Amino acid sequence: MPYLSRIYLKDDHPKDYPFNLPFLRKGLDLKLKSNVSFLVGENGIGKSTLLEAIAEKCDFNVSGGSRNHNYNFHKTEPELSEYLTLSWKTKTGQGFFMRAESFFNFATYIDEVAKEDRRVLDAYGGKSLHQQSHGEAFLSLFHNHFQKGLYILDEPESALSPQRLLSLLSVIHKLEKAGKAQFIISSHSPILMSDPGVEIYLLDDPIQRTHYKDTEHYQLTKNFLESPELYFRHLFEDY
């Protein structure tokens, strides 16, 4: 069973942004029954906004990190977290908020801490994240740091090749099947969403649970790979 079982919005919230996003207009009451939940939808729909609010309620560093990663950050999202309530099956303070867009800042912070104690790098593969490729650094974090707790991942596929996506899929599957970890992930990757038993929520008006093969991510990728020439006719004027 997941650590975090319910995420809901208080009724007395304001009406301006971000509360006027389509998936929030009629309120929010998300009941999580799986150890892996995906948030999907088009760019700008509010996935990162919601993930950051959840991370802030968990006291994770909203620029990326856990409760123990204390570095200056620029808060990017409005105060949705003030009106968000989390209900727990088993309360945990362990976990990590991983946001791809600010991973550079997190890696820099780890390097600064490692100047005082090199052992800090053991949790990231034994060497600076800046001395690894973007994709290698992501996987070093996933393989070495993810063990037990709540993991909130904002588009973790951004630096990963298809082969590395399969590696991440394996990490997620092993941890959640062992009952050690819960994942809440925003993603556009049909590879990551493919694990049987995950919950997929489309951030729409209102938010709704959907099936893997019903997602636009799966359908568009599958149709394009099967018949790319059909898309070329619309995309390329000279085709």
Backbone hydrogen bonds, N-H to C=O, Kabsch-Sander energy under -0.5 kcal/mol:
donor,donor_aa,acceptor,acceptor_aa,energy
5,S,3,Y,-0.6
5,S,87,S,-2.2
6,R,87,S,-1.7
7,I,30,L,-2.6
8,Y,85,T,-2.3
9,L,28,L,-2.4
10,K,83,Y,-3.0
13,H,10,K,-0.8
19,F,16,D,-1.9
21,L,18,P,-1.9
24,L,21,L,-2.1
25,R,21,L,-1.1
25,R,22,P,-0.6
27,G,24,L,-2.2
30,L,7,I,-3.4
31,K,29,D,-0.6
32,L,5,S,-2.3
32,L,30,L,-0.6
33,K,31,K,-0.6
37,S,183,F,-2.5
38,F,199,E,-3.3
39,L,185,I,-3.0
40,V,38,F,-0.5
40,V,201,Y,-2.8
45,I,42,E,-1.7
50,L,46,G,-2.2
51,L,47,K,-2.5
52,E,48,S,-2.6
53,A,49,T,-1.7
54,I,50,L,-2.2
55,A,51,L,-2.7
56,E,52,E,-2.5
57,K,53,A,-2.0
58,C,54,I,-1.3
59,D,56,E,-1.4
60,F,55,A,-2.4
61,N,66,S,-1.0
64,G,61,N,-1.8
65,G,97,F,-2.3
69,H,66,S,-0.9
70,N,68,N,-1.0
71,Y,69,H,-0.9
75,K,73,F,-0.7
80,L,78,P,-2.0
82,E,79,E,-0.9
83,Y,80,L,-1.7
84,L,81,S,-1.1
85,T,8,Y,-3.0
87,S,6,R,-2.6
89,K,3,Y,-3.5
90,T,3,Y,-1.2
96,F,150,L,-1.8
97,F,65,G,-2.0
98,M,96,F,-0.6
98,M,152,I,-3.0
99,R,97,F,-0.6
100,A,98,M,-0.5
100,A,154,D,-1.6
102,S,99,R,-1.1
103,F,100,A,-1.4
106,F,102,S,-1.5
107,A,103,F,-2.6
108,T,104,F,-2.1
109,Y,105,N,-2.1
110,I,106,F,-2.2
111,D,107,A,-1.9
112,E,108,T,-1.9
113,V,109,Y,-2.2
114,A,110,I,-2.4
115,K,111,D,-0.9
115,K,112,E,-0.6
116,E,113,V,-1.4
117,D,113,V,-1.2
120,V,117,D,-1.9
121,L,118,R,-1.6
122,D,119,R,-1.6
123,A,120,V,-1.3
124,Y,121,L,-2.0
125,G,122,D,-0.9
126,G,121,L,-2.9
127,K,124,Y,-0.5
131,Q,128,S,-1.0
132,Q,129,L,-1.1
137,A,133,S,-2.9
138,F,134,H,-2.0
139,L,135,G,-2.2
140,S,136,E,-2.4
141,L,137,A,-2.0
142,F,138,F,-2.3
143,H,139,L,-3.1
144,N,140,S,-2.0
145,H,141,L,-2.2
146,F,141,L,-1.0
146,F,142,F,-0.7
147,Q,145,H,-0.6
149,G,180,K,-2.1
150,L,94,Q,-2.2
151,Y,149,G,-0.5
151,Y,182,Q,-3.2
152,I,96,F,-2.9
152,I,150,L,-0.5
153,L,151,Y,-0.6
153,L,184,I,-2.3
154,D,98,M,-3.3
155,E,153,L,-0.8
155,E,186,S,-2.3
158,S,155,E,-1.6
159,A,156,P,-0.7
160,L,157,E,-1.6
165,L,161,S,-2.4
166,L,162,P,-1.6
167,S,163,Q,-1.3
168,L,164,R,-2.3
169,L,165,L,-2.6
170,S,166,L,-1.9
171,V,167,S,-2.0
172,I,168,L,-2.6
173,H,169,L,-2.4
174,K,170,S,-2.5
175,L,171,V,-2.2
176,E,172,I,-2.4
177,K,173,H,-2.2
178,A,174,K,-1.4
179,G,176,E,-1.0
180,K,175,L,-2.1
181,A,175,L,-1.0
182,Q,149,G,-2.3
183,F,35,N,-3.4
184,I,151,Y,-2.4
185,I,37,S,-2.9
186,S,153,L,-2.5
187,S,39,L,-1.4
193,M,189,S,-1.6
194,S,191,I,-1.1
195,D,192,L,-0.8
198,V,195,D,-1.5
199,E,36,V,-2.5
200,I,210,T,-0.6
201,Y,38,F,-3.2
202,L,200,I,-0.5
202,L,208,Q,-3.2
203,L,40,V,-2.7
203,L,201,Y,-0.6
204,D,202,L,-1.6
207,I,23,F,-0.6
208,Q,202,L,-2.0
210,T,200,I,-2.8
214,D,211,H,-1.5
215,T,211,H,-0.6
215,T,212,Y,-1.4
219,Q,215,T,-2.3
220,L,216,E,-2.8
221,T,217,H,-1.5
222,K,218,Y,-2.7
223,N,219,Q,-2.7
224,F,220,L,-2.5
225,L,221,T,-2.4
226,E,222,K,-1.8
227,S,223,N,-2.0
230,L,227,S,-1.2
231,Y,227,S,-0.7
231,Y,228,P,-0.7
232,F,228,P,-2.1
233,R,229,E,-1.5
234,H,231,Y,-0.8
235,L,231,Y,-2.3
236,F,232,F,-3.2
237,E,235,L,-0.6
239,Y,236,F,-1.3
